Amino acid sequence: MATLKQWNEAIVRYFLSNEGVILFNVTEDVIQEIAGNNGFECPDDDAVKDFIRGMCLEKTGYEEEGW
């Protein structure tokens, strides 16, 4: 399962690597594409659940950095 930190960093890479105007619109398709491109351990149909869990769990991936 991906952490909040992993999701945040993947979302930044996804949107900043695309040229033109950035429209921050995280749809189910975008979440599944980000998960697939970053090798997160979740089936395609569970990518949205993994994304939401990453935001809600206490272990975010940022704890090592003092967040």
PyMOL Python script that loads the backbone (N, CA, C, O; Angstrom):
from pymol import cmd

cmd.read_pdbstr("""\
ATOM      1  N   MET A   1       0.841  -1.176   0.000  1.00  0.00           N
ATOM      2  CA  MET A   1       0.000   0.000   0.000  1.00  0.00           C
ATOM      3  C   MET A   1       0.885   1.237   0.000  1.00  0.00           C
ATOM      4  O   MET A   1       1.901   1.282   0.692  1.00  0.00           O
ATOM      5  N   ALA A   2       0.500   2.229  -0.769  1.00  0.00           N
ATOM      6  CA  ALA A   2       1.250   3.482  -0.844  1.00  0.00           C
ATOM      7  C   ALA A   2       0.885   4.393   0.326  1.00  0.00           C
ATOM      8  O   ALA A   2      -0.241   4.363   0.823  1.00  0.00           O
ATOM      9  N   THR A   3       1.848   5.199   0.756  1.00  0.00           N
ATOM     10  CA  THR A   3       1.607   6.147   1.835  1.00  0.00           C
ATOM     11  C   THR A   3       1.169   7.482   1.254  1.00  0.00           C
ATOM     12  O   THR A   3       1.231   7.693   0.043  1.00  0.00           O
ATOM     13  N   LEU A   4       0.727   8.379   2.124  1.00  0.00           N
ATOM     14  CA  LEU A   4       0.357   9.731   1.691  1.00  0.00           C
ATOM     15  C   LEU A   4       1.543  10.390   0.997  1.00  0.00           C
ATOM     16  O   LEU A   4       1.371  11.040  -0.034  1.00  0.00           O
ATOM     17  N   LYS A   5       2.743  10.232   1.552  1.00  0.00           N
ATOM     18  CA  LYS A   5       3.940  10.827   0.951  1.00  0.00           C
ATOM     19  C   LYS A   5       4.151  10.295  -0.463  1.00  0.00           C
ATOM     20  O   LYS A   5       4.407  11.065  -1.388  1.00  0.00           O
ATOM     21  N   GLN A   6       4.043   8.976  -0.627  1.00  0.00           N
ATOM     22  CA  GLN A   6       4.232   8.392  -1.955  1.00  0.00           C
ATOM     23  C   GLN A   6       3.188   8.910  -2.949  1.00  0.00           C
ATOM     24  O   GLN A   6       3.519   9.244  -4.087  1.00  0.00           O
ATOM     25  N   TRP A   7       1.930   8.974  -2.513  1.00  0.00           N
ATOM     26  CA  TRP A   7       0.883   9.496  -3.389  1.00  0.00           C
ATOM     27  C   TRP A   7       1.145  10.953  -3.743  1.00  0.00           C
ATOM     28  O   TRP A   7       1.042  11.331  -4.910  1.00  0.00           O
ATOM     29  N   ASN A   8       1.484  11.780  -2.751  1.00  0.00           N
ATOM     30  CA  ASN A   8       1.740  13.201  -3.015  1.00  0.00           C
ATOM     31  C   ASN A   8       2.864  13.378  -4.029  1.00  0.00           C
ATOM     32  O   ASN A   8       2.729  14.151  -4.977  1.00  0.00           O
ATOM     33  N   GLU A   9       3.970  12.668  -3.835  1.00  0.00           N
ATOM     34  CA  GLU A   9       5.102  12.800  -4.737  1.00  0.00           C
ATOM     35  C   GLU A   9       4.755  12.304  -6.140  1.00  0.00           C
ATOM     36  O   GLU A   9       5.194  12.891  -7.129  1.00  0.00           O
ATOM     37  N   ALA A  10       3.975  11.234  -6.234  1.00  0.00           N
ATOM     38  CA  ALA A  10       3.562  10.716  -7.531  1.00  0.00           C
ATOM     39  C   ALA A  10       2.625  11.686  -8.248  1.00  0.00           C
ATOM     40  O   ALA A  10       2.725  11.867  -9.461  1.00  0.00           O
ATOM     41  N   ILE A  11       1.716  12.310  -7.498  1.00  0.00           N
ATOM     42  CA  ILE A  11       0.793  13.278  -8.094  1.00  0.00           C
ATOM     43  C   ILE A  11       1.563  14.489  -8.619  1.00  0.00           C
ATOM     44  O   ILE A  11       1.277  14.984  -9.709  1.00  0.00           O
ATOM     45  N   VAL A  12       2.534  14.962  -7.849  1.00  0.00           N
ATOM     46  CA  VAL A  12       3.353  16.094  -8.296  1.00  0.00           C
ATOM     47  C   VAL A  12       4.085  15.731  -9.590  1.00  0.00           C
ATOM     48  O   VAL A  12       4.068  16.506 -10.546  1.00  0.00           O
ATOM     49  N   ARG A  13       4.727  14.561  -9.628  1.00  0.00           N
ATOM     50  CA  ARG A  13       5.437  14.140 -10.844  1.00  0.00           C
ATOM     51  C   ARG A  13       4.485  14.058 -12.026  1.00  0.00           C
ATOM     52  O   ARG A  13       4.820  14.496 -13.127  1.00  0.00           O
ATOM     53  N   TYR A  14       3.296  13.500 -11.806  1.00  0.00           N
ATOM     54  CA  TYR A  14       2.328  13.318 -12.886  1.00  0.00           C
ATOM     55  C   TYR A  14       1.927  14.654 -13.494  1.00  0.00           C
ATOM     56  O   TYR A  14       1.969  14.818 -14.713  1.00  0.00           O
ATOM     57  N   PHE A  15       1.538  15.606 -12.660  1.00  0.00           N
ATOM     58  CA  PHE A  15       1.042  16.872 -13.177  1.00  0.00           C
ATOM     59  C   PHE A  15       2.152  17.780 -13.685  1.00  0.00           C
ATOM     60  O   PHE A  15       1.941  18.512 -14.652  1.00  0.00           O
ATOM     61  N   LEU A  16       3.311  17.757 -13.073  1.00  0.00           N
ATOM     62  CA  LEU A  16       4.382  18.650 -13.507  1.00  0.00           C
ATOM     63  C   LEU A  16       5.129  18.118 -14.723  1.00  0.00           C
ATOM     64  O   LEU A  16       5.872  18.865 -15.360  1.00  0.00           O
ATOM     65  N   SER A  17       4.948  16.847 -15.058  1.00  0.00           N
ATOM     66  CA  SER A  17       5.615  16.307 -16.246  1.00  0.00           C
ATOM     67  C   SER A  17       4.796  16.531 -17.513  1.00  0.00           C
ATOM     68  O   SER A  17       5.292  16.291 -18.613  1.00  0.00           O
ATOM     69  N   ASN A  18       3.567  16.982 -17.380  1.00  0.00           N
ATOM     70  CA  ASN A  18       2.722  17.260 -18.539  1.00  0.00           C
ATOM     71  C   ASN A  18       2.847  18.724 -18.916  1.00  0.00           C
ATOM     72  O   ASN A  18       2.771  19.604 -18.059  1.00  0.00           O
ATOM     73  N   GLU A  19       3.039  18.983 -20.211  1.00  0.00           N
ATOM     74  CA  GLU A  19       3.199  20.355 -20.672  1.00  0.00           C
ATOM     75  C   GLU A  19       1.856  21.060 -20.762  1.00  0.00           C
ATOM     76  O   GLU A  19       0.801  20.427 -20.788  1.00  0.00           O
ATOM     77  N   GLY A  20       1.920  22.383 -20.809  1.00  0.00           N
ATOM     78  CA  GLY A  20       0.709  23.173 -20.967  1.00  0.00           C
ATOM     79  C   GLY A  20       0.114  23.574 -19.631  1.00  0.00           C
ATOM     80  O   GLY A  20       0.786  23.543 -18.600  1.00  0.00           O
ATOM     81  N   VAL A  21      -1.149  23.948 -19.664  1.00  0.00           N
ATOM     82  CA  VAL A  21      -1.857  24.378 -18.471  1.00  0.00           C
ATOM     83  C   VAL A  21      -2.101  23.179 -17.571  1.00  0.00           C
ATOM     84  O   VAL A  21      -2.537  22.125 -18.034  1.00  0.00           O
ATOM     85  N   ILE A  22      -1.821  23.341 -16.291  1.00  0.00           N
ATOM     86  CA  ILE A  22      -2.040  22.256 -15.340  1.00  0.00           C
ATOM     87  C   ILE A  22      -3.422  22.402 -14.730  1.00  0.00           C
ATOM     88  O   ILE A  22      -3.713  23.392 -14.058  1.00  0.00           O
ATOM     89  N   LEU A  23      -4.261  21.424 -14.965  1.00  0.00           N
ATOM     90  CA  LEU A  23      -5.592  21.375 -14.364  1.00  0.00           C
ATOM     91  C   LEU A  23      -5.556  20.247 -13.350  1.00  0.00           C
ATOM     92  O   LEU A  23      -5.501  19.073 -13.716  1.00  0.00           O
ATOM     93  N   PHE A  24      -5.588  20.607 -12.072  1.00  0.00           N
ATOM     94  CA  PHE A  24      -5.480  19.609 -11.020  1.00  0.00           C
ATOM     95  C   PHE A  24      -6.841  18.965 -10.819  1.00  0.00           C
ATOM     96  O   PHE A  24      -7.653  19.437 -10.023  1.00  0.00           O
ATOM     97  N   ASN A  25      -7.082  17.887 -11.545  1.00  0.00           N
ATOM     98  CA  ASN A  25      -8.361  17.190 -11.514  1.00  0.00           C
ATOM     99  C   ASN A  25      -8.077  15.709 -11.317  1.00  0.00           C
ATOM    100  O   ASN A  25      -7.827  14.988 -12.283  1.00  0.00           O
ATOM    101  N   VAL A  26      -8.115  15.256 -10.072  1.00  0.00           N
ATOM    102  CA  VAL A  26      -7.753  13.876  -9.762  1.00  0.00           C
ATOM    103  C   VAL A  26      -8.998  12.997  -9.875  1.00  0.00           C
ATOM    104  O   VAL A  26      -9.772  12.851  -8.929  1.00  0.00           O
ATOM    105  N   THR A  27      -9.158  12.427 -11.044  1.00  0.00           N
ATOM    106  CA  THR A  27     -10.282  11.527 -11.293  1.00  0.00           C
ATOM    107  C   THR A  27      -9.849  10.091 -10.991  1.00  0.00           C
ATOM    108  O   THR A  27      -8.674   9.835 -10.728  1.00  0.00           O
ATOM    109  N   GLU A  28     -10.788   9.172 -11.030  1.00  0.00           N
ATOM    110  CA  GLU A  28     -10.473   7.762 -10.801  1.00  0.00           C
ATOM    111  C   GLU A  28      -9.456   7.268 -11.830  1.00  0.00           C
ATOM    112  O   GLU A  28      -8.548   6.510 -11.488  1.00  0.00           O
ATOM    113  N   ASP A  29      -9.603   7.695 -13.094  1.00  0.00           N
ATOM    114  CA  ASP A  29      -8.660   7.290 -14.131  1.00  0.00           C
ATOM    115  C   ASP A  29      -7.251   7.794 -13.845  1.00  0.00           C
ATOM    116  O   ASP A  29      -6.276   7.069 -14.043  1.00  0.00           O
ATOM    117  N   VAL A  30      -7.143   9.040 -13.380  1.00  0.00           N
ATOM    118  CA  VAL A  30      -5.837   9.610 -13.058  1.00  0.00           C
ATOM    119  C   VAL A  30      -5.202   8.848 -11.896  1.00  0.00           C
ATOM    120  O   VAL A  30      -4.012   8.535 -11.934  1.00  0.00           O
ATOM    121  N   ILE A  31      -5.988   8.550 -10.868  1.00  0.00           N
ATOM    122  CA  ILE A  31      -5.475   7.804  -9.713  1.00  0.00           C
ATOM    123  C   ILE A  31      -4.959   6.443 -10.157  1.00  0.00           C
ATOM    124  O   ILE A  31      -3.883   6.023  -9.730  1.00  0.00           O
ATOM    125  N   GLN A  32      -5.710   5.746 -11.007  1.00  0.00           N
ATOM    126  CA  GLN A  32      -5.280   4.434 -11.481  1.00  0.00           C
ATOM    127  C   GLN A  32      -4.011   4.536 -12.324  1.00  0.00           C
ATOM    128  O   GLN A  32      -3.130   3.682 -12.227  1.00  0.00           O
ATOM    129  N   GLU A  33      -3.915   5.576 -13.147  1.00  0.00           N
ATOM    130  CA  GLU A  33      -2.716   5.755 -13.973  1.00  0.00           C
ATOM    131  C   GLU A  33      -1.493   6.051 -13.106  1.00  0.00           C
ATOM    132  O   GLU A  33      -0.416   5.505 -13.344  1.00  0.00           O
ATOM    133  N   ILE A  34      -1.655   6.908 -12.109  1.00  0.00           N
ATOM    134  CA  ILE A  34      -0.546   7.236 -11.206  1.00  0.00           C
ATOM    135  C   ILE A  34      -0.097   5.981 -10.465  1.00  0.00           C
ATOM    136  O   ILE A  34       1.101   5.724 -10.354  1.00  0.00           O
ATOM    137  N   ALA A  35      -1.043   5.202  -9.958  1.00  0.00           N
ATOM    138  CA  ALA A  35      -0.695   3.970  -9.237  1.00  0.00           C
ATOM    139  C   ALA A  35       0.078   3.020 -10.139  1.00  0.00           C
ATOM    140  O   ALA A  35       1.089   2.450  -9.729  1.00  0.00           O
ATOM    141  N   GLY A  36      -0.397   2.851 -11.366  1.00  0.00           N
ATOM    142  CA  GLY A  36       0.267   1.944 -12.306  1.00  0.00           C
ATOM    143  C   GLY A  36       1.654   2.419 -12.686  1.00  0.00           C
ATOM    144  O   GLY A  36       2.576   1.610 -12.793  1.00  0.00           O
ATOM    145  N   ASN A  37       1.819   3.710 -12.891  1.00  0.00           N
ATOM    146  CA  ASN A  37       3.111   4.268 -13.291  1.00  0.00           C
ATOM    147  C   ASN A  37       4.137   4.249 -12.167  1.00  0.00           C
ATOM    148  O   ASN A  37       5.337   4.327 -12.429  1.00  0.00           O
ATOM    149  N   ASN A  38       3.689   4.148 -10.923  1.00  0.00           N
ATOM    150  CA  ASN A  38       4.596   4.191  -9.788  1.00  0.00           C
ATOM    151  C   ASN A  38       4.733   2.845  -9.086  1.00  0.00           C
ATOM    152  O   ASN A  38       5.412   2.742  -8.064  1.00  0.00           O
ATOM    153  N   GLY A  39       4.094   1.819  -9.630  1.00  0.00           N
ATOM    154  CA  GLY A  39       4.240   0.473  -9.095  1.00  0.00           C
ATOM    155  C   GLY A  39       3.662   0.284  -7.704  1.00  0.00           C
ATOM    156  O   GLY A  39       4.117  -0.581  -6.957  1.00  0.00           O
ATOM    157  N   PHE A  40       2.647   1.097  -7.341  1.00  0.00           N
ATOM    158  CA  PHE A  40       2.024   0.912  -6.041  1.00  0.00           C
ATOM    159  C   PHE A  40       1.353  -0.453  -6.006  1.00  0.00           C
ATOM    160  O   PHE A  40       0.754  -0.884  -6.991  1.00  0.00           O
ATOM    161  N   GLU A  41       1.457  -1.132  -4.864  1.00  0.00           N
ATOM    162  CA  GLU A  41       0.934  -2.486  -4.737  1.00  0.00           C
ATOM    163  C   GLU A  41      -0.568  -2.471  -4.483  1.00  0.00           C
ATOM    164  O   GLU A  41      -1.020  -2.627  -3.349  1.00  0.00           O
ATOM    165  N   CYS A  42      -1.323  -2.285  -5.540  1.00  0.00           N
ATOM    166  CA  CYS A  42      -2.779  -2.373  -5.432  1.00  0.00           C
ATOM    167  C   CYS A  42      -3.323  -2.694  -6.817  1.00  0.00           C
ATOM    168  O   CYS A  42      -2.851  -2.139  -7.810  1.00  0.00           O
ATOM    169  N   PRO A  43      -4.306  -3.582  -6.896  1.00  0.00           N
ATOM    170  CA  PRO A  43      -4.934  -3.845  -8.188  1.00  0.00           C
ATOM    171  C   PRO A  43      -5.555  -2.564  -8.733  1.00  0.00           C
ATOM    172  O   PRO A  43      -5.900  -1.666  -7.965  1.00  0.00           O
ATOM    173  N   ASP A  44      -5.698  -2.478 -10.045  1.00  0.00           N
ATOM    174  CA  ASP A  44      -6.249  -1.271 -10.661  1.00  0.00           C
ATOM    175  C   ASP A  44      -7.568  -0.849 -10.029  1.00  0.00           C
ATOM    176  O   ASP A  44      -7.812   0.341  -9.831  1.00  0.00           O
ATOM    177  N   ASP A  45      -8.420  -1.826  -9.710  1.00  0.00           N
ATOM    178  CA  ASP A  45      -9.725  -1.471  -9.168  1.00  0.00           C
ATOM    179  C   ASP A  45      -9.655  -1.040  -7.702  1.00  0.00           C
ATOM    180  O   ASP A  45     -10.650  -0.564  -7.155  1.00  0.00           O
ATOM    181  N   ASP A  46      -8.491  -1.201  -7.057  1.00  0.00           N
ATOM    182  CA  ASP A  46      -8.330  -0.770  -5.668  1.00  0.00           C
ATOM    183  C   ASP A  46      -7.506   0.500  -5.534  1.00  0.00           C
ATOM    184  O   ASP A  46      -7.224   0.923  -4.413  1.00  0.00           O
ATOM    185  N   ALA A  47      -7.109   1.125  -6.643  1.00  0.00           N
ATOM    186  CA  ALA A  47      -6.251   2.305  -6.591  1.00  0.00           C
ATOM    187  C   ALA A  47      -6.912   3.450  -5.835  1.00  0.00           C
ATOM    188  O   ALA A  47      -6.247   4.142  -5.065  1.00  0.00           O
ATOM    189  N   VAL A  48      -8.207   3.661  -6.040  1.00  0.00           N
ATOM    190  CA  VAL A  48      -8.901   4.759  -5.350  1.00  0.00           C
ATOM    191  C   VAL A  48      -8.939   4.489  -3.848  1.00  0.00           C
ATOM    192  O   VAL A  48      -8.706   5.395  -3.049  1.00  0.00           O
ATOM    193  N   LYS A  49      -9.232   3.246  -3.461  1.00  0.00           N
ATOM    194  CA  LYS A  49      -9.236   2.891  -2.036  1.00  0.00           C
ATOM    195  C   LYS A  49      -7.850   3.112  -1.428  1.00  0.00           C
ATOM    196  O   LYS A  49      -7.738   3.621  -0.313  1.00  0.00           O
ATOM    197  N   ASP A  50      -6.801   2.734  -2.152  1.00  0.00           N
ATOM    198  CA  ASP A  50      -5.440   2.905  -1.663  1.00  0.00           C
ATOM    199  C   ASP A  50      -5.113   4.390  -1.506  1.00  0.00           C
ATOM    200  O   ASP A  50      -4.489   4.784  -0.520  1.00  0.00           O
ATOM    201  N   PHE A  51      -5.524   5.208  -2.458  1.00  0.00           N
ATOM    202  CA  PHE A  51      -5.315   6.655  -2.408  1.00  0.00           C
ATOM    203  C   PHE A  51      -5.974   7.250  -1.165  1.00  0.00           C
ATOM    204  O   PHE A  51      -5.363   8.046  -0.453  1.00  0.00           O
ATOM    205  N   ILE A  52      -7.223   6.861  -0.909  1.00  0.00           N
ATOM    206  CA  ILE A  52      -7.948   7.386   0.254  1.00  0.00           C
ATOM    207  C   ILE A  52      -7.315   6.889   1.548  1.00  0.00           C
ATOM    208  O   ILE A  52      -7.165   7.663   2.493  1.00  0.00           O
ATOM    209  N   ARG A  53      -6.942   5.616   1.610  1.00  0.00           N
ATOM    210  CA  ARG A  53      -6.268   5.083   2.799  1.00  0.00           C
ATOM    211  C   ARG A  53      -4.965   5.833   3.059  1.00  0.00           C
ATOM    212  O   ARG A  53      -4.633   6.121   4.209  1.00  0.00           O
ATOM    213  N   GLY A  54      -4.222   6.152   1.993  1.00  0.00           N
ATOM    214  CA  GLY A  54      -2.961   6.863   2.136  1.00  0.00           C
ATOM    215  C   GLY A  54      -3.137   8.218   2.799  1.00  0.00           C
ATOM    216  O   GLY A  54      -2.234   8.694   3.487  1.00  0.00           O
ATOM    217  N   MET A  55      -4.296   8.846   2.599  1.00  0.00           N
ATOM    218  CA  MET A  55      -4.569  10.149   3.206  1.00  0.00           C
ATOM    219  C   MET A  55      -5.081  10.019   4.633  1.00  0.00           C
ATOM    220  O   MET A  55      -4.962  10.961   5.417  1.00  0.00           O
ATOM    221  N   CYS A  56      -5.647   8.876   4.983  1.00  0.00           N
ATOM    222  CA  CYS A  56      -6.342   8.747   6.265  1.00  0.00           C
ATOM    223  C   CYS A  56      -5.558   7.999   7.343  1.00  0.00           C
ATOM    224  O   CYS A  56      -5.866   8.145   8.526  1.00  0.00           O
ATOM    225  N   LEU A  57      -4.570   7.216   6.976  1.00  0.00           N
ATOM    226  CA  LEU A  57      -3.847   6.435   7.969  1.00  0.00           C
ATOM    227  C   LEU A  57      -2.833   7.284   8.720  1.00  0.00           C
ATOM    228  O   LEU A  57      -2.326   8.276   8.197  1.00  0.00           O
ATOM    229  N   GLU A  58      -2.545   6.884   9.946  1.00  0.00           N
ATOM    230  CA  GLU A  58      -1.560   7.607  10.749  1.00  0.00           C
ATOM    231  C   GLU A  58      -0.166   7.495  10.144  1.00  0.00           C
ATOM    232  O   GLU A  58       0.602   8.456  10.197  1.00  0.00           O
ATOM    233  N   LYS A  59       0.175   6.353   9.574  1.00  0.00           N
ATOM    234  CA  LYS A  59       1.500   6.173   8.968  1.00  0.00           C
ATOM    235  C   LYS A  59       1.447   6.765   7.555  1.00  0.00           C
ATOM    236  O   LYS A  59       0.986   6.115   6.616  1.00  0.00           O
ATOM    237  N   THR A  60       1.923   8.000   7.420  1.00  0.00           N
ATOM    238  CA  THR A  60       1.817   8.729   6.159  1.00  0.00           C
ATOM    239  C   THR A  60       3.055   8.627   5.291  1.00  0.00           C
ATOM    240  O   THR A  60       2.990   8.894   4.090  1.00  0.00           O
ATOM    241  N   GLY A  61       4.194   8.242   5.882  1.00  0.00           N
ATOM    242  CA  GLY A  61       5.447   8.267   5.146  1.00  0.00           C
ATOM    243  C   GLY A  61       6.221   9.548   5.419  1.00  0.00           C
ATOM    244  O   GLY A  61       7.397   9.653   5.072  1.00  0.00           O
ATOM    245  N   TYR A  62       5.560  10.522   6.040  1.00  0.00           N
ATOM    246  CA  TYR A  62       6.208  11.784   6.379  1.00  0.00           C
ATOM    247  C   TYR A  62       6.777  11.785   7.791  1.00  0.00           C
ATOM    248  O   TYR A  62       7.520  12.697   8.152  1.00  0.00           O
ATOM    249  N   GLU A  63       6.440  10.775   8.601  1.00  0.00           N
ATOM    250  CA  GLU A  63       6.838  10.803  10.014  1.00  0.00           C
ATOM    251  C   GLU A  63       8.358  10.848  10.195  1.00  0.00           C
ATOM    252  O   GLU A  63       8.843  11.400  11.182  1.00  0.00           O
ATOM    253  N   GLU A  64       9.106  10.280   9.262  1.00  0.00           N
ATOM    254  CA  GLU A  64      10.568  10.317   9.359  1.00  0.00           C
ATOM    255  C   GLU A  64      11.108  11.736   9.171  1.00  0.00           C
ATOM    256  O   GLU A  64      12.231  12.030   9.579  1.00  0.00           O
ATOM    257  N   GLU A  65      10.325  12.602   8.563  1.00  0.00           N
ATOM    258  CA  GLU A  65      10.765  13.956   8.257  1.00  0.00           C
ATOM    259  C   GLU A  65      10.240  14.974   9.271  1.00  0.00           C
ATOM    260  O   GLU A  65      10.431  16.177   9.094  1.00  0.00           O
ATOM    261  N   GLY A  66       9.587  14.506  10.322  1.00  0.00           N
ATOM    262  CA  GLY A  66       9.125  15.394  11.376  1.00  0.00           C
ATOM    263  C   GLY A  66       7.808  16.109  11.095  1.00  0.00           C
ATOM    264  O   GLY A  66       7.519  17.132  11.716  1.00  0.00           O
ATOM    265  N   TRP A  67       7.011  15.590  10.177  1.00  0.00           N
ATOM    266  CA  TRP A  67       5.714  16.220   9.891  1.00  0.00           C
ATOM    267  C   TRP A  67       4.748  15.956  11.006  1.00  0.00           C
ATOM    268  O   TRP A  67       3.603  16.404  10.950  1.00  0.00           O
TER     269      TRP A  67
END
""", "prot")
cmd.dss("prot")
cmd.show_as("cartoon", "prot")
cmd.util.cbc("prot")
cmd.orient("prot")
